[in-house]
Amino acid sequence: MSGDDLQAVCSVHDVADESAREFQVGDQAVVVVKFDGQFHAYLNWCPHLGIELNFMPDQFMDDEGRFLVCANHGALFEPENGHCLSGPCSGDALTAVPLEVRGEEIWVGRAEAPA
């Protein structure tokens, strides 16, 4: 993916440590998470039922801020790689989205939509 395929979605200051926010990138809902000082992005799409992870806006992390959680069935995902640790989709992973930090802006691209 070339840099021209990315779009700016927010400032690095818009996503707090150990939290996540949702942004629209074209027709895709993308979750940007900051964990251990690093940014990662995933489609807002649980591999179990193909539904969004959250019920409430920008509520993606567990109570301790350690894992992304699917509000529907409680599946837990590692924020640094999207791997599912527990729940009905254990062993699957969230779909990673290209992300670049450019200065103080976060830029994300599109991911191949899951089947």
ABEGO torsion letter per residue (X at the ends): XBAAABBBABBAAABBBGBBBBBBBEABBBBBBBBGGBBBBBBBBBAAAGBBABABBGBABBAAGABBBBAAAGBBBBAAAGBBABEAABGBBBBBBBBBBBEABBBBBBBBBBX
